[in-house]
Amino acid sequence: MSKSASSKLGRSFRDVWRVSMPLVISMSTTVVMTFTDRVFMANYSIDAIAAALPAGIMSFLFLSFFSDTAGYSNVIIAQYFGAGALQRVGNAMWQAIYFSIIAWALMIALSLCAVPLFQLVGHAPEVQRLEVIYFRVLCWGSGIYILGMSLSSFYTGRGATRPVMIIHFIGMLLNVPLDYALINGVWIFPELGILGAGLATVFAWTVISGMLAIIVFTRANDRVFGVLKKYHFNRDLFRRLLRFGIPSALQFSLDVFAFLFFVFIVGRIGKAELAVTNIAISLDSVSFRPLIGFALGTSTLVGQALGRNRPDQAVDAARATMVIVAGYISVLILLYLFVPQPLLELFRPRDLSPESFGHIKGMGVVVLRFVAAYLLLDGLYMISTAVLKGAGDTQFIMWSVGLASLFGMVVPLYIGMEVFGLGLYYAWSCLVVFLLLLSSITFGRFRQGKWKRMRVIEL
C-alpha cells in the first residue's frame, strides 16, 4: 500500500471514530435502558417480560416511521454543511420539528386502538392487558422522542456528535434507577410494574429533548446556522424531507414490521417460546442499537462527502465503518456461542421455578446460536443501507426491503408456522435467511455505485 493510500485510509478511520463513536455510545445508552428495563421486568414476572417486547416493538414500529422521517433532516443538514450552505441548516431542522408535532398527534390517536390491536394478535389475556398498558404509555410520550430526534439532527448532521452522546448518557443515568424504582415500588415510588417501565422511558425522553433544546437554541448557533430566525415553514424543504425521509422511514418500518410479525407468530406457539424470543432479542439489542449509531454516523459522513462532491470519501468512510463493525460484532458472536447461559440467567423471573426456567434456558442457548448466525449479516445490511440513505437512494431501499420483508419473511414464516405447524427453530431459521437476503440486496446496490450521483439538496 502506498503512503498516500495508507494516509487516506487512516483519515477515514479517524473520521468514522470522531463522528460515529459518540453516536454509538448514545445508542448504547438506549441499549442499557432497554436491556435493564427487560431484566427488571423479567425479574418482576414472566407476564411482564412476555408483554414487553410485543408492545415495545409495536410502538417502535410506528414510532420508528415518524422518528426516522424527522431524523432524515440529519442527511439534509449533512449535505448543506458539506456544501457550505450553513444558513440552510436551521431551517432544515425546523421542518423536522413541524413534522414531529404532526406525528405526535397521530401517535396519540393510534393509542386509542390498543385494545383491538392486541386482541387481534391473540396472546394470553393476562399478557394482552399488560401489552395495552405499555403500548399506550409509549405512544403518549412518543412526540417527545421524535422532537428529540429532530433537535439532535442539528448536531449529528454537522458531525458534532459529542453533545448528543453526553445528553443521552445523562438520560440513561436518570432512567435506570427510576425504571427499577417504578417497576418494583422502592424508595418513595409506588409499585407500577410494566406501567412504571413505560413512565421511566418517557421521563428519560423528556430530559433528553429538553437538554437538546437548551443547547440548540442559542444566539451563537442562530448567528451561524439560523436556528432561531429561520423558524418559518418552508414548503420546498418540508416536501424534500417527506420525499426522501418517508421512503427511508418506510424501509426501516417494514424491517421492524417483519420482526414484529416474527415475534407475534412465535407468541402464538406459547408463553415460554415468546419469553425465550423476547430474551434473545433483548440480548440482540446489544448489537442492534450501536449499529444504529454506526449507521447514523455513516449517513452523516456520506452526506457531507457528497455535499462536497467527493463520493470517493463517502466510499472510504463506508468501508472503514464496515471493518470496525465486523470487529465489534465478532466479539458478541463469541459470547453468544460460548457463554450463553450466564447471559440468559440475567432474565430469570422470580415467579418461575428453577425447573421451569431450565426449560426456557435450554431453548435460549439454541436460539442464541441463530442470533450469532445473522449478526454479521445485520451489520453489513445496516451500513450498506446507511450509505444509500446518506445519498438519497431511499426509493430503492423502500421497495427492495418491502418486497424482501413480504416474500422473504412474512409469507414463508406464516406458511411454515400456521399451515405446517413448524416450531420455534424454524421461525428463527426464517430470520437468518431474511437477513441474508437484505444484506445481499443492499450491499449489491452499494457496490453498484449509482448512489454516488444522487443528492437531496438543490444543486
C-alpha positions as CSV (number, residue, x, y, z in Angstrom):
1,M,0.0,0.0,0.0
2,S,1.4,3.4,-0.9
3,K,2.0,6.1,1.6
4,S,-0.8,8.3,0.3
5,A,-3.3,5.4,0.3
6,S,-2.3,4.5,3.8
7,S,-2.8,8.1,4.9
8,K,-6.2,8.2,3.2
9,L,-7.3,5.0,5.0
10,G,-6.1,6.3,8.3
11,R,-8.1,9.5,7.8
12,S,-11.2,7.5,7.0
13,F,-10.9,5.5,10.3
14,R,-10.3,8.8,12.2
15,D,-13.4,10.4,10.7
16,V,-15.6,7.4,11.5
17,W,-14.3,7.3,15.0
18,R,-14.8,11.0,15.5
19,V,-18.4,11.1,14.1
20,S,-19.7,7.6,14.7
21,M,-18.4,6.6,18.1
22,P,-20.2,9.3,20.1
23,L,-23.4,8.2,18.3
24,V,-22.6,4.5,19.1
25,I,-22.2,5.5,22.7
26,S,-25.5,7.4,22.5
27,M,-27.3,4.4,21.1
28,S,-25.5,2.2,23.7
29,T,-27.2,4.2,26.4
30,T,-30.5,3.3,24.8
31,V,-29.3,-0.4,24.9
32,V,-28.6,0.0,28.6
33,M,-32.0,1.5,29.3
34,T,-33.8,-1.1,27.2
35,F,-31.7,-4.0,28.5
36,T,-32.1,-3.2,32.2
37,D,-35.8,-2.5,31.6
38,R,-36.2,-6.0,30.2
39,V,-34.1,-7.5,33.0
40,F,-36.2,-5.7,35.7
41,M,-39.5,-6.8,34.0
42,A,-38.2,-10.4,33.6
43,N,-37.3,-10.5,37.3
44,Y,-40.7,-8.9,38.1
45,S,-42.9,-11.5,36.3
46,I,-42.9,-13.8,33.3
47,D,-46.1,-12.0,32.1
48,A,-44.3,-8.7,32.1
49,I,-41.4,-9.8,30.0
50,A,-43.7,-11.7,27.7
51,A,-45.7,-8.5,27.1
52,A,-42.8,-6.0,27.0
53,L,-41.3,-7.0,23.7
54,P,-44.5,-7.3,21.5
55,A,-45.9,-4.0,22.9
56,G,-42.4,-2.3,22.7
57,I,-41.9,-3.4,19.1
58,M,-45.5,-2.5,18.1
59,S,-45.0,1.0,19.4
60,F,-41.5,1.1,17.9
61,L,-42.9,0.1,14.5
62,F,-44.9,3.4,14.3
63,L,-42.5,5.5,16.3
64,S,-39.6,4.5,14.1
65,F,-41.5,5.6,11.0
66,F,-42.2,9.1,12.3
67,S,-38.8,9.5,14.1
68,D,-36.9,8.2,11.0
69,T,-38.8,10.6,8.8
70,A,-38.0,13.6,11.1
71,G,-34.4,12.2,11.6
72,Y,-33.8,12.3,7.9
73,S,-33.1,16.0,8.4
74,N,-29.7,14.7,9.5
75,V,-28.8,13.9,5.9
76,I,-30.2,17.2,4.5
77,I,-28.2,19.1,7.1
78,A,-25.1,17.0,6.4
79,Q,-25.3,17.8,2.7
80,Y,-25.9,21.5,3.3
81,F,-23.0,21.5,5.8
82,G,-20.7,19.8,3.3
83,A,-21.7,22.3,0.6
84,G,-21.1,25.3,2.9
85,A,-24.7,26.5,2.9
86,L,-24.8,27.0,6.7
87,Q,-27.8,29.3,6.9
88,R,-29.9,26.5,5.5
89,V,-29.2,24.2,8.4
90,G,-31.5,25.9,10.9
91,N,-34.5,25.9,8.5
92,A,-33.9,22.2,7.7
93,M,-34.1,21.4,11.4
94,W,-37.3,23.4,11.8
95,Q,-39.1,21.4,9.1
96,A,-38.4,18.2,11.1
97,I,-39.8,19.9,14.3
98,Y,-43.0,20.8,12.4
99,F,-43.2,17.2,11.3
100,S,-42.7,15.9,14.8
101,I,-45.8,17.8,16.0
102,I,-48.0,16.2,13.4
103,A,-46.5,12.8,14.2
104,W,-47.2,13.2,17.9
105,A,-50.9,13.8,17.3
106,L,-51.1,10.7,15.1
107,M,-49.4,8.5,17.7
108,I,-51.9,9.7,20.4
109,A,-54.7,8.7,18.0
110,L,-53.1,5.3,17.5
111,S,-53.0,4.6,21.2
112,L,-56.8,4.6,21.2
113,C,-56.7,1.4,19.0
114,A,-54.5,-0.5,21.5
115,V,-57.2,-2.9,22.8
116,P,-58.5,-4.2,19.4
117,L,-54.9,-4.2,18.1
118,F,-53.6,-6.7,20.7
119,Q,-56.8,-8.7,20.7
120,L,-56.1,-9.4,17.1
121,V,-52.6,-10.7,18.0
122,G,-54.2,-13.4,20.1
123,H,-51.8,-13.6,23.1
124,A,-52.9,-14.8,26.5
125,P,-55.4,-12.4,28.2
126,E,-53.1,-11.6,31.1
127,V,-50.3,-10.7,28.6
128,Q,-52.7,-8.7,26.4
129,R,-53.7,-6.5,29.3
130,L,-50.0,-5.6,30.0
131,E,-49.3,-5.1,26.3
132,V,-52.1,-2.5,26.1
133,I,-50.7,-0.5,29.1
134,Y,-47.1,-0.4,27.9
135,F,-48.1,0.4,24.3
136,R,-50.3,3.3,25.3
137,V,-47.7,5.0,27.6
138,L,-45.1,4.8,24.9
139,C,-47.5,6.2,22.3
140,W,-48.4,9.2,24.5
141,G,-44.8,10.1,25.1
142,S,-43.6,9.4,21.5
143,G,-43.8,13.0,20.3
144,I,-41.1,13.9,22.9
145,Y,-38.8,11.3,21.4
146,I,-39.5,12.4,17.8
147,L,-38.8,16.0,18.8
148,G,-35.5,14.9,20.3
149,M,-34.6,13.2,17.0
150,S,-35.3,16.5,15.2
151,L,-33.2,18.5,17.5
152,S,-30.3,16.1,17.6
153,S,-30.0,16.2,13.8
154,F,-28.7,19.8,14.1
155,Y,-25.6,18.2,15.7
156,T,-25.4,14.8,14.0
157,G,-25.8,16.3,10.5
158,R,-22.7,18.5,11.1
159,G,-20.7,15.7,12.6
160,A,-20.6,17.4,16.0
161,T,-21.9,14.3,17.8
162,R,-20.3,14.6,21.3
163,P,-23.1,16.8,22.8
164,V,-25.7,14.2,21.7
165,M,-23.6,11.5,23.4
166,I,-23.3,13.4,26.7
167,I,-27.0,14.2,26.9
168,H,-28.1,10.6,26.2
169,F,-25.7,9.4,28.9
170,I,-27.3,11.7,31.4
171,G,-30.7,10.4,30.3
172,M,-29.6,6.9,30.9
173,L,-28.3,7.7,34.4
174,L,-31.7,9.0,35.3
175,N,-33.7,6.3,33.6
176,V,-32.1,3.1,35.0
177,P,-32.7,3.7,38.8
178,L,-36.1,5.3,38.1
179,D,-37.1,2.3,36.0
180,Y,-36.2,-0.1,38.8
181,A,-38.0,2.0,41.4
182,L,-41.2,2.4,39.4
183,I,-41.4,-1.3,38.4
184,N,-40.7,-2.7,41.9
185,G,-42.0,0.0,44.2
186,V,-38.9,1.0,46.1
187,W,-37.8,4.2,47.8
188,I,-40.7,6.7,47.6
189,F,-42.3,5.2,44.5
190,P,-45.4,3.0,44.1
191,E,-45.1,-0.5,42.5
192,L,-46.3,0.0,39.0
193,G,-44.9,-2.9,37.1
194,I,-44.9,-2.5,33.3
195,L,-46.6,0.9,33.6
196,G,-43.6,2.1,35.6
197,A,-41.2,0.9,32.9
198,G,-43.1,2.9,30.3
199,L,-43.2,6.1,32.5
200,A,-39.5,5.9,33.2
201,T,-38.8,5.7,29.5
202,V,-40.9,8.7,28.7
203,F,-39.3,10.7,31.5
204,A,-35.8,9.9,30.0
205,W,-37.0,11.1,26.6
206,T,-38.3,14.3,28.1
207,V,-35.0,15.1,29.8
208,I,-33.0,14.3,26.7
209,S,-35.2,16.5,24.4
210,G,-35.2,19.4,26.9
211,M,-31.5,19.4,27.2
212,L,-31.1,19.3,23.4
213,A,-33.4,22.3,23.1
214,I,-31.4,24.3,25.6
215,I,-28.1,23.8,23.7
216,V,-29.5,24.1,20.2
217,F,-31.4,27.4,20.5
218,T,-28.6,29.8,21.4
219,R,-27.6,33.1,19.9
220,A,-24.3,31.8,18.7
221,N,-26.0,29.0,16.8
222,D,-28.5,31.4,15.4
223,R,-25.8,33.7,14.0
224,V,-24.1,30.9,12.1
225,F,-27.0,28.5,11.3
226,G,-30.2,30.5,11.7
227,V,-31.7,28.2,14.4
228,L,-34.0,31.0,15.7
229,K,-34.6,33.4,12.8
230,K,-35.1,30.6,10.2
231,Y,-38.0,29.1,12.0
232,H,-40.5,29.7,9.2
233,F,-42.3,26.8,7.4
234,N,-40.5,26.1,4.1
235,R,-42.8,24.2,1.7
236,D,-39.9,23.1,-0.6
237,L,-37.7,21.9,2.3
238,F,-40.7,20.2,4.0
239,R,-41.6,18.4,0.8
240,R,-38.0,17.3,0.4
241,L,-37.9,16.0,3.9
242,L,-41.0,13.9,3.1
243,R,-39.9,12.9,-0.4
244,F,-36.6,11.3,0.9
245,G,-37.5,10.8,4.6
246,I,-40.7,8.8,4.1
247,P,-39.2,6.1,1.9
248,S,-36.2,5.9,4.3
249,A,-38.5,5.6,7.2
250,L,-40.7,3.0,5.5
251,Q,-37.7,0.9,4.8
252,F,-36.9,0.7,8.5
253,S,-40.5,0.3,9.5
254,L,-41.0,-2.6,7.1
255,D,-37.9,-4.1,8.6
256,V,-39.4,-3.7,12.1
257,F,-42.7,-5.0,10.9
258,A,-41.1,-8.2,9.7
259,F,-39.5,-8.6,13.2
260,L,-42.9,-7.7,14.8
261,F,-44.7,-10.3,12.7
262,F,-42.0,-12.8,13.7
263,V,-42.5,-12.1,17.4
264,F,-46.3,-12.3,17.2
265,I,-46.2,-15.6,15.3
266,V,-43.8,-17.1,17.9
267,G,-46.1,-15.8,20.6
268,R,-48.8,-18.0,19.3
269,I,-46.7,-21.1,20.0
270,G,-46.7,-20.5,23.7
271,K,-45.7,-18.2,26.5
272,A,-42.4,-19.9,27.1
273,E,-41.4,-19.6,23.4
274,L,-42.4,-16.0,23.5
275,A,-40.3,-15.3,26.6
276,V,-37.3,-17.1,25.1
277,T,-37.6,-15.0,21.9
278,N,-38.0,-11.8,23.9
279,I,-34.9,-12.6,26.0
280,A,-32.9,-13.4,22.8
281,I,-33.9,-10.2,21.1
282,S,-33.2,-8.2,24.2
283,L,-29.7,-9.6,24.1
284,D,-29.5,-8.9,20.4
285,S,-30.3,-5.2,21.1
286,V,-26.8,-5.0,22.5
287,S,-25.6,-5.2,18.9
288,F,-28.5,-3.6,17.1
289,R,-28.7,-0.2,18.9
290,P,-24.9,0.5,18.5
291,L,-25.3,-0.4,14.8
292,I,-27.9,2.4,14.5
293,G,-25.2,4.7,15.8
294,F,-22.7,3.5,13.2
295,A,-25.4,3.8,10.5
296,L,-26.3,7.3,11.5
297,G,-22.6,8.3,11.5
298,T,-22.2,6.7,8.1
299,S,-25.1,8.6,6.6
300,T,-23.6,11.8,8.0
301,L,-20.2,11.2,6.6
302,V,-21.6,10.2,3.2
303,G,-23.9,13.2,3.1
304,Q,-21.1,15.6,3.9
305,A,-18.8,14.0,1.3
306,L,-21.5,14.2,-1.4
307,G,-22.2,17.8,-0.4
308,R,-18.5,18.5,-1.2
309,N,-18.9,16.4,-4.4
310,R,-16.3,13.9,-3.1
311,P,-18.0,10.4,-3.4
312,D,-14.6,8.7,-3.0
313,Q,-14.5,10.0,0.6
314,A,-18.0,8.5,1.1
315,V,-16.8,5.1,-0.1
316,D,-13.8,5.3,2.2
317,A,-16.0,6.1,5.2
318,A,-18.3,3.2,4.5
319,R,-15.5,0.7,4.1
320,A,-13.8,1.9,7.3
321,T,-17.1,1.6,9.2
322,M,-17.7,-2.0,7.9
323,V,-14.3,-3.1,9.2
324,I,-15.0,-1.6,12.7
325,V,-18.5,-3.1,12.8
326,A,-17.2,-6.5,11.9
327,G,-14.7,-6.5,14.7
328,Y,-17.3,-5.3,17.2
329,I,-19.8,-8.0,16.2
330,S,-17.3,-10.8,16.2
331,V,-16.8,-10.3,20.0
332,L,-20.6,-10.6,20.5
333,I,-20.7,-13.8,18.4
334,L,-18.1,-15.4,20.6
335,L,-20.1,-14.5,23.7
336,Y,-23.4,-15.9,22.3
337,L,-21.7,-19.1,21.2
338,F,-19.5,-19.9,24.2
339,V,-21.1,-18.2,27.3
340,P,-24.8,-18.1,26.6
341,Q,-26.0,-19.5,29.9
342,P,-24.8,-16.6,32.2
343,L,-26.4,-14.1,29.8
344,L,-29.7,-16.0,30.0
345,E,-29.5,-16.2,33.8
346,L,-29.9,-12.4,33.9
347,F,-33.5,-12.8,32.9
348,R,-34.6,-15.4,35.4
349,P,-38.1,-14.4,36.7
350,R,-38.7,-14.5,40.4
351,D,-42.2,-16.1,39.9
352,L,-40.8,-19.1,37.9
353,S,-39.3,-22.3,39.4
354,P,-35.7,-23.2,38.6
355,E,-37.0,-26.3,36.7
356,S,-39.4,-24.2,34.5
357,F,-36.6,-21.7,33.8
358,G,-34.3,-24.5,32.9
359,H,-36.5,-25.4,30.0
360,I,-36.5,-21.8,28.8
361,K,-32.7,-21.6,29.2
362,G,-32.3,-24.7,27.2
363,M,-34.2,-23.2,24.3
364,G,-32.4,-19.9,24.8
365,V,-29.0,-21.5,24.2
366,V,-30.1,-22.8,20.8
367,V,-31.8,-19.5,19.9
368,L,-28.6,-17.5,20.6
369,R,-26.8,-19.6,18.0
370,F,-29.3,-18.3,15.5
371,V,-28.6,-14.8,16.7
372,A,-24.8,-15.4,16.2
373,A,-25.5,-16.7,12.7
374,Y,-27.1,-13.4,11.5
375,L,-25.2,-10.7,13.4
376,L,-22.6,-10.0,10.7
377,L,-25.3,-10.0,8.0
378,D,-27.2,-7.5,10.1
379,G,-24.1,-5.2,10.3
380,L,-23.5,-5.4,6.6
381,Y,-27.1,-4.6,5.9
382,M,-27.3,-1.6,8.3
383,I,-24.1,0.1,7.0
384,S,-24.9,-0.5,3.3
385,T,-28.4,1.0,3.8
386,A,-26.9,3.9,5.7
387,V,-24.7,4.8,2.6
388,L,-27.8,4.7,0.3
389,K,-29.8,6.9,2.8
390,G,-26.9,9.4,3.0
391,A,-27.1,9.8,-0.7
392,G,-30.9,9.9,-1.1
393,D,-31.3,6.5,-2.7
394,T,-34.3,5.9,-0.4
395,Q,-36.9,4.8,-3.1
396,F,-34.7,1.7,-3.9
397,I,-34.3,0.6,-0.3
398,M,-38.0,1.1,0.5
399,W,-39.2,-1.1,-2.4
400,S,-36.5,-3.7,-2.0
401,V,-36.8,-4.1,1.7
402,G,-40.6,-4.1,1.4
403,L,-40.6,-7.0,-1.1
404,A,-38.0,-8.8,0.9
405,S,-40.0,-8.5,4.1
406,L,-43.1,-9.8,2.4
407,F,-41.7,-12.7,0.4
408,G,-38.5,-13.4,2.4
409,M,-40.0,-13.3,5.9
410,V,-43.8,-12.9,6.3
411,V,-45.0,-15.4,3.7
412,P,-42.6,-18.3,4.5
413,L,-42.9,-17.7,8.2
414,Y,-46.8,-17.7,8.1
415,I,-46.9,-20.8,5.8
416,G,-44.4,-22.8,7.9
417,M,-45.9,-21.9,11.3
418,E,-49.6,-21.7,10.6
419,V,-50.0,-24.2,7.8
420,F,-47.4,-26.9,8.5
421,G,-47.1,-26.3,12.3
422,L,-43.4,-25.9,12.3
423,G,-41.8,-24.7,15.6
424,L,-39.6,-22.1,17.2
425,Y,-36.4,-23.1,15.5
426,Y,-38.0,-22.9,12.0
427,A,-39.1,-19.3,12.8
428,W,-35.5,-18.4,13.8
429,S,-34.2,-20.0,10.6
430,C,-36.5,-17.7,8.6
431,L,-35.0,-14.7,10.4
432,V,-31.4,-15.8,9.4
433,V,-32.5,-16.2,5.7
434,F,-34.3,-12.9,5.8
435,L,-31.2,-11.0,6.9
436,L,-29.1,-12.9,4.3
437,L,-31.5,-11.6,1.6
438,L,-31.4,-8.0,3.0
439,S,-27.7,-7.8,3.2
440,S,-27.2,-9.2,-0.3
441,I,-29.6,-6.6,-1.8
442,T,-28.3,-3.5,-0.1
443,F,-24.6,-4.4,-0.4
444,G,-25.1,-5.2,-4.0
445,R,-26.7,-1.7,-4.5
446,F,-23.8,-0.1,-2.6
447,R,-21.2,-1.9,-4.9
448,Q,-23.2,-0.8,-8.0
449,G,-22.4,2.9,-7.2
450,K,-25.5,4.7,-8.6
451,W,-25.9,6.4,-5.2
452,K,-22.7,8.4,-5.9
453,R,-24.5,10.7,-8.3
454,M,-27.5,11.4,-6.1
455,R,-28.2,14.5,-3.9
456,V,-31.1,15.5,-1.5
457,I,-30.3,19.3,-1.7
458,E,-30.7,21.7,-4.5
459,L,-27.6,21.8,-6.8
